[in-house]
Amino acid sequence: MERFSDSDIAALTVCESKEELSYFLSGVTDTLKEMVRQEYLPDRFKGKL
């Protein structure tokens, strides 16, 4: 995400800025953690609810 400008992000995603993309990613990550069993998650996502 650091390599792209806000205009690049807007052209490539449904988000219009890095801030919006970060918020979107956080929401997706939270949803995934709620849907799957913790033992199947990569270590970087465990226990961050």
BANU-354801 format. One record per atom (N, C-alpha, C): residue number from 0; residue in three letters; chain; atom name; x, y, z. Coordinates in Angstrom, 3 decimals. Each point is the difference from the previous one (the first is absolute). Example, Ala and Ser with C-alpha at 12.3 -4.5 7.8 and 13.67 -1.06 7.14 Angstrom:
% residues 2
+-----+------+-------+------+----------+----------+----------+
|  nr | rest | kette | atom |        x |        y |        z |
+-----+------+-------+------+----------+----------+----------+
|   0 |  ALA |     A |    N |   13.190 |   -5.690 |    7.800 |
|   0 |  ALA |     A |   CA |   -0.890 |    1.190 |    0.000 |
|   0 |  ALA |     A |    C |    0.900 |    1.200 |    0.000 |
|   1 |  SER |     A |    N |   -0.350 |    1.050 |   -0.720 |
|   1 |  SER |     A |   CA |    0.820 |    1.190 |    0.060 |
|   1 |  SER |     A |    C |   -0.770 |    1.090 |    0.730 |
+-----+------+-------+------+----------+----------+----------+
% end
This chain:
% residues 49
+-----+------+-------+------+----------+----------+----------+
|  nr | rest | kette | atom |        x |        y |        z |
+-----+------+-------+------+----------+----------+----------+
|   0 |  MET |     A |    N |    0.819 |   -1.182 |    0.000 |
|   0 |  MET |     A |   CA |   -0.819 |    1.182 |    0.000 |
|   0 |  MET |     A |    C |    0.873 |    1.261 |    0.000 |
|   1 |  GLU |     A |    N |    1.181 |   -0.080 |    0.610 |
|   1 |  GLU |     A |   CA |    0.887 |    1.162 |    0.062 |
|   1 |  GLU |     A |    C |    0.533 |    0.386 |   -1.375 |
|   2 |  ARG |     A |    N |    0.053 |   -0.954 |   -0.908 |
|   2 |  ARG |     A |   CA |    0.573 |    0.261 |   -1.328 |
|   2 |  ARG |     A |    C |   -0.964 |    0.730 |   -0.932 |
|   3 |  PHE |     A |    N |   -1.262 |    0.074 |    0.360 |
|   3 |  PHE |     A |   CA |   -1.007 |    0.572 |   -0.893 |
|   3 |  PHE |     A |    C |   -0.512 |    1.338 |    0.516 |
|   4 |  SER |     A |    N |   -0.320 |    0.873 |   -0.917 |
|   4 |  SER |     A |   CA |   -0.603 |    1.286 |    0.362 |
|   4 |  SER |     A |    C |   -1.507 |   -0.213 |    0.179 |
|   5 |  ASP |     A |    N |   -0.658 |    1.002 |    0.560 |
|   5 |  ASP |     A |   CA |   -1.453 |   -0.096 |    0.162 |
|   5 |  ASP |     A |    C |   -0.699 |   -0.157 |   -1.351 |
|   6 |  SER |     A |    N |    0.513 |    0.665 |   -1.020 |
|   6 |  SER |     A |   CA |   -0.628 |   -0.131 |   -1.325 |
|   6 |  SER |     A |    C |    0.200 |   -1.402 |   -0.577 |
|   7 |  ASP |     A |    N |    1.160 |   -0.618 |    0.255 |
|   7 |  ASP |     A |   CA |    0.218 |   -1.387 |   -0.430 |
|   7 |  ASP |     A |    C |   -0.964 |   -0.940 |    0.720 |
|   8 |  ILE |     A |    N |   -0.156 |    0.203 |    1.294 |
|   8 |  ILE |     A |   CA |   -0.908 |   -0.836 |    0.791 |
|   8 |  ILE |     A |    C |   -1.424 |    0.152 |   -0.501 |
|   9 |  ALA |     A |    N |   -0.412 |    1.225 |   -0.295 |
|   9 |  ALA |     A |   CA |   -1.347 |    0.237 |   -0.516 |
|   9 |  ALA |     A |    C |   -0.216 |   -0.697 |   -1.345 |
|  10 |  ALA |     A |    N |    1.035 |   -0.030 |   -0.820 |
|  10 |  ALA |     A |   CA |   -0.119 |   -0.639 |   -1.317 |
|  10 |  ALA |     A |    C |   -0.036 |   -1.526 |    0.094 |
|  11 |  LEU |     A |    N |    0.633 |   -0.555 |    1.036 |
|  11 |  LEU |     A |   CA |    0.130 |   -1.455 |    0.104 |
|  11 |  LEU |     A |    C |   -0.993 |   -0.669 |    0.952 |
|  12 |  THR |     A |    N |   -0.634 |    0.781 |    0.859 |
|  12 |  THR |     A |   CA |   -0.899 |   -0.572 |    1.009 |
|  12 |  THR |     A |    C |   -1.298 |    0.792 |    0.059 |
|  13 |  VAL |     A |    N |   -0.863 |   -0.396 |    0.911 |
|  13 |  VAL |     A |   CA |   -1.241 |    0.742 |    0.227 |
|  13 |  VAL |     A |    C |    0.213 |    1.131 |    1.001 |
|  14 |  CYS |     A |    N |    1.202 |    0.104 |    0.534 |
|  14 |  CYS |     A |   CA |    0.334 |    1.029 |    0.985 |
|  14 |  CYS |     A |    C |    0.640 |    1.201 |   -0.689 |
|  15 |  GLU |     A |    N |   -0.094 |    1.168 |    0.649 |
|  15 |  GLU |     A |   CA |    0.525 |    1.218 |   -0.616 |
|  15 |  GLU |     A |    C |    1.284 |    0.508 |    0.633 |
|  16 |  SER |     A |    N |    0.463 |   -0.652 |    1.082 |
|  16 |  SER |     A |   CA |    1.226 |    0.467 |    0.650 |
|  16 |  SER |     A |    C |    0.628 |   -1.139 |    0.799 |
|  17 |  LYS |     A |    N |    1.234 |    0.221 |    0.444 |
|  17 |  LYS |     A |   CA |    0.680 |   -0.983 |    0.841 |
|  17 |  LYS |     A |    C |   -0.741 |   -0.182 |    1.313 |
|  18 |  GLU |     A |    N |   -0.505 |    1.103 |    0.535 |
|  18 |  GLU |     A |   CA |   -0.743 |   -0.063 |    1.261 |
|  18 |  GLU |     A |    C |   -1.258 |   -0.853 |   -0.148 |
|  19 |  GLU |     A |    N |   -0.741 |    0.207 |   -1.056 |
|  19 |  GLU |     A |   CA |   -1.213 |   -0.772 |   -0.235 |
|  19 |  GLU |     A |    C |    0.333 |   -1.472 |   -0.241 |
|  20 |  LEU |     A |    N |    1.067 |   -0.268 |   -0.745 |
|  20 |  LEU |     A |   CA |    0.416 |   -1.369 |   -0.260 |
|  20 |  LEU |     A |    C |    0.419 |   -0.694 |    1.299 |
|  21 |  SER |     A |    N |    0.694 |    0.705 |    0.880 |
|  21 |  SER |     A |   CA |    0.392 |   -0.561 |    1.298 |
|  21 |  SER |     A |    C |   -1.225 |   -0.359 |    0.827 |
|  22 |  TYR |     A |    N |   -0.986 |    0.884 |   -0.004 |
|  22 |  TYR |     A |   CA |   -1.242 |   -0.251 |    0.735 |
|  22 |  TYR |     A |    C |   -0.722 |   -1.221 |   -0.574 |
|  23 |  PHE |     A |    N |   -0.071 |   -0.081 |   -1.320 |
|  23 |  PHE |     A |   CA |   -0.637 |   -1.129 |   -0.677 |
|  23 |  PHE |     A |    C |    0.716 |   -1.308 |    0.337 |
|  24 |  LEU |     A |    N |    1.332 |    0.005 |   -0.051 |
|  24 |  LEU |     A |   CA |    0.797 |   -1.181 |    0.317 |
|  24 |  LEU |     A |    C |   -0.226 |   -0.439 |    1.441 |
|  25 |  SER |     A |    N |   -0.070 |    0.954 |    0.905 |
|  25 |  SER |     A |   CA |   -0.251 |   -0.311 |    1.405 |
|  25 |  SER |     A |    C |   -1.350 |   -0.687 |    0.170 |
|  26 |  GLY |     A |    N |   -1.014 |    0.483 |   -0.686 |
|  26 |  GLY |     A |   CA |   -1.331 |   -0.603 |    0.076 |
|  26 |  GLY |     A |    C |   -0.016 |   -1.410 |   -0.552 |
|  27 |  VAL |     A |    N |    0.673 |   -0.209 |   -1.111 |
|  27 |  VAL |     A |   CA |    0.067 |   -1.338 |   -0.602 |
|  27 |  VAL |     A |    C |    0.744 |   -0.963 |    0.935 |
|  28 |  THR |     A |    N |    1.106 |    0.471 |    0.566 |
|  28 |  THR |     A |   CA |    0.779 |   -0.829 |    0.917 |
|  28 |  THR |     A |    C |   -0.827 |   -0.382 |    1.220 |
|  29 |  ASP |     A |    N |   -0.710 |    0.954 |    0.573 |
|  29 |  ASP |     A |   CA |   -0.849 |   -0.287 |    1.160 |
|  29 |  ASP |     A |    C |   -1.084 |   -1.016 |   -0.340 |
|  30 |  THR |     A |    N |   -0.605 |    0.143 |   -1.161 |
|  30 |  THR |     A |   CA |   -1.045 |   -0.937 |   -0.429 |
|  30 |  THR |     A |    C |    0.564 |   -1.404 |   -0.161 |
|  31 |  LEU |     A |    N |    1.164 |   -0.126 |   -0.610 |
|  31 |  LEU |     A |   CA |    0.622 |   -1.315 |   -0.180 |
|  31 |  LEU |     A |    C |    0.301 |   -0.658 |    1.342 |
|  32 |  LYS |     A |    N |    0.496 |    0.785 |    0.947 |
|  32 |  LYS |     A |   CA |    0.332 |   -0.553 |    1.313 |
|  32 |  LYS |     A |    C |   -1.238 |   -0.501 |    0.729 |
|  33 |  GLU |     A |    N |   -1.135 |    0.619 |   -0.232 |
|  33 |  GLU |     A |   CA |   -1.238 |   -0.418 |    0.639 |
|  33 |  GLU |     A |    C |   -0.604 |   -1.235 |   -0.667 |
|  34 |  MET |     A |    N |    0.340 |   -0.246 |   -1.259 |
|  34 |  MET |     A |   CA |   -0.628 |   -1.071 |   -0.763 |
|  34 |  MET |     A |    C |    0.745 |   -1.321 |    0.070 |
|  35 |  VAL |     A |    N |    1.271 |    0.001 |    0.239 |
|  35 |  VAL |     A |   CA |    0.778 |   -1.226 |   -0.042 |
|  35 |  VAL |     A |    C |    0.519 |   -0.359 |    1.372 |
|  36 |  ARG |     A |    N |    0.378 |   -1.244 |    0.142 |
|  36 |  ARG |     A |   CA |    0.587 |   -0.457 |    1.255 |
|  36 |  ARG |     A |    C |    1.414 |    0.540 |    0.116 |
|  37 |  GLN |     A |    N |    0.339 |    0.465 |    1.190 |
|  37 |  GLN |     A |   CA |    1.283 |    0.652 |    0.230 |
|  37 |  GLN |     A |    C |    1.201 |   -0.874 |   -0.378 |
|  38 |  GLU |     A |    N |   -0.084 |   -1.294 |    0.176 |
|  38 |  GLU |     A |   CA |    1.164 |   -0.839 |   -0.286 |
|  38 |  GLU |     A |    C |    0.357 |   -0.046 |   -1.486 |
|  39 |  TYR |     A |    N |   -0.914 |    0.411 |   -0.857 |
|  39 |  TYR |     A |   CA |    0.283 |    0.005 |   -1.433 |
|  39 |  TYR |     A |    C |    0.489 |    1.358 |   -0.509 |
|  40 |  LEU |     A |    N |    0.001 |    0.996 |    0.851 |
|  40 |  LEU |     A |   CA |    0.468 |    1.325 |   -0.402 |
|  40 |  LEU |     A |    C |    1.517 |    0.075 |    0.029 |
|  41 |  PRO |     A |    N |    0.597 |    0.778 |   -0.869 |
|  41 |  PRO |     A |   CA |    1.436 |    0.247 |    0.098 |
|  41 |  PRO |     A |    C |    0.307 |    0.672 |    1.344 |
|  42 |  ASP |     A |    N |    1.178 |   -0.215 |    0.532 |
|  42 |  ASP |     A |   CA |    0.377 |    0.538 |    1.305 |
|  42 |  ASP |     A |    C |   -0.197 |    1.509 |    0.102 |
|  43 |  ARG |     A |    N |    0.194 |    0.726 |   -1.101 |
|  43 |  ARG |     A |   CA |   -0.093 |    1.449 |    0.066 |
|  43 |  ARG |     A |    C |   -1.411 |    0.491 |    0.310 |
|  44 |  PHE |     A |    N |   -1.019 |   -0.865 |   -0.148 |
|  44 |  PHE |     A |   CA |   -1.372 |    0.400 |    0.277 |
|  44 |  PHE |     A |    C |   -0.531 |   -0.536 |    1.328 |
|  45 |  LYS |     A |    N |    0.686 |   -0.925 |    0.610 |
|  45 |  LYS |     A |   CA |   -0.500 |   -0.625 |    1.220 |
|  45 |  LYS |     A |    C |    0.012 |    0.970 |    1.163 |
|  46 |  GLY |     A |    N |   -1.076 |   -0.055 |    0.783 |
|  46 |  GLY |     A |   CA |   -0.079 |    0.769 |    1.236 |
|  46 |  GLY |     A |    C |   -0.087 |    1.499 |   -0.168 |
|  47 |  LYS |     A |    N |   -0.341 |    0.494 |   -1.169 |
|  47 |  LYS |     A |   CA |   -0.092 |    1.445 |   -0.198 |
|  47 |  LYS |     A |    C |   -1.446 |    0.453 |   -0.088 |
|  48 |  LEU |     A |    N |   -0.900 |   -0.732 |    0.593 |
|  48 |  LEU |     A |   CA |   -1.399 |    0.410 |    0.007 |
|  48 |  LEU |     A |    C |   -0.144 |    1.044 |    1.028 |
+-----+------+-------+------+----------+----------+----------+
% end
